[in-house]
């Protein structure tokens, strides 16, 4: 049991180190607050949208296409939105999707199991879009406010040191 606790602490420390490193890279970036916040919001959308195993690849593909995005802000958001934080979002997505898609006529196939799969998939994807788009928009404003506050705080500390 002690070994399990040590592994947990090891991975938690590793996670904290990555968060601090990415945050420092974001703060010292020469990109504008707007670009960094947009990058964080895009990373949030990628991380929360249900693309199991492909979110990192999608993030890197977008970074390769849109060179002006801040790489560390995208990676930071994907690190923040990990498996534990997206579970409540996925639950809410399914609930919202069930509510929204109740008025959409069902797709019927020759197989009952396929009908059920399509129904749940439709509910989840519709709900996920309805939930993640507002979360990404909110994350833009939160990221921009935190970034401005942190940069002002760092500037005032530097001014006091002089």
N, C-alpha and C positions, 0 to 999 in steps of 0.2 A: 504494500500500500504506500509505503514511503517513496518507492521508486516512481509510482504513478504521480504522486504529489510533486516530486522533483521534476518530472517531465513537464507537468503542467506549468510549473513556475518557469522552467526553461523557455517553453514556447510563449508564455505570457511576456517574459522579458524580451524575447526576440521580436514579438509583435509591437511592444512599446518602442523598442529601438527603431524599427522601421517607421512607425508613426512619427517619431521625433525627427528622424532623418528626412523623410518626405516633407514634413511641415517646415523644417529649416530650409530645404531646397525651394519650397514655394515662397517663403518669406524673402529669400534673397534673390528671387527671380527678377529679371529685368522686364518681364511682361507686365502689362497693365492689370489693375485690379479687375477690370471687366473681363479680360481674356482669361485670367486665372479662375474667376468665378464661373464663367461659361464652361471652362474645362472641367471644373469640379461638378457642375450640373450634368454635363454629358457623361462623365464617369459614373455619376449617381444613376442616371437612366440605364446605362449599360449594366451596372452591377445589380440593379434591382430587377430588370427585365429578365424573364425566365429563359436564359440561354445556358443551361447547365454545361459547364466545361468550356464554353466558347466565349465567355465574357472577356477574358483576358485577350484572346485573339482578336475579338472585335475591337477592343480598346486600342491595341497596337495597330490594327489596320486603320482606324480613324486617325491615330496619331501620324501614321505614314502619309495619309491623304491630306490631312489638314495640318500643315507644319506649324501654323501659328498657335496651335493649342499648347498648353503647358503640360508637359508629360508628367511631371510630378503631381500636379493637381488631379489629373485623371487617375493616376495610380493611388494617390491618397484616398480619393473617394471610393475606389474599388476596395481598398483595404478597410475603410470604415464600414462599408456595407458588406460585411462578411456573412457567413451562413447563419449566425445567431441573430443578427439584426434584420435579415430579410424574412425570417419565418413569420413574424407578425404582419409584415407587408403582404406576404403571399396569402395568409389567412384572410386579411381584409380584401385582397384582390378577388378571392373566390366569392366572398359574401357580396361585394359590390357587383361583381359580374353576374351572380345569380339574380340579383335584383334587376339589373339592367337588361339582361338577356331573356327575362321571362316574357317579354313582349315580342321577341323575335321567334318566328315559327321554327320548329325543330327540323333538322335534316334527317330524313329517313332513308335507311339503306336496307339491304336484305339481311343484315346481321344486327341482332339486338346489342351485342357487346360493342359493335362499332358505333351504333347510335349513342350509347351511353358515353363512350370515349369522346366522341365529337361534342356532345353536350357539355361535358366537364371541361374539355379543352377550350371550347368557345366561351364558357362562363369565366374561366380563369384568365384567358388572354384579354378579353374585353375589360374585365375588372382590373387586370394588371395595368392596362393602359390608362384606365380612369383613375387609378391610384398613383401610379408612378410619375405621370406627367406633372400633377400638382406638387408632388414631393420634389421632383427635379427643379421646378421653378422656385419653390421655397428654398431649396438648397443653394440656388444661385444667390439669392439675397442674403441668406445666412452666411455663406462663404465670403461674400463681398464685405459684409459688415465686420466679420471676425478678422478678415485680412486687413481692412483699414484700421481697425482698433489695434491690432498687433503691430502694424507698421508705425502707427503714431506712438505707441508705447515704446517701441525700440528706438525711435527717433528722440523721444524725450529722455530716455536713459542715456543715449549718446550725448545729448546736449548737457545733461547734468555732469557727465564725466569730464567734459571739456571745461 
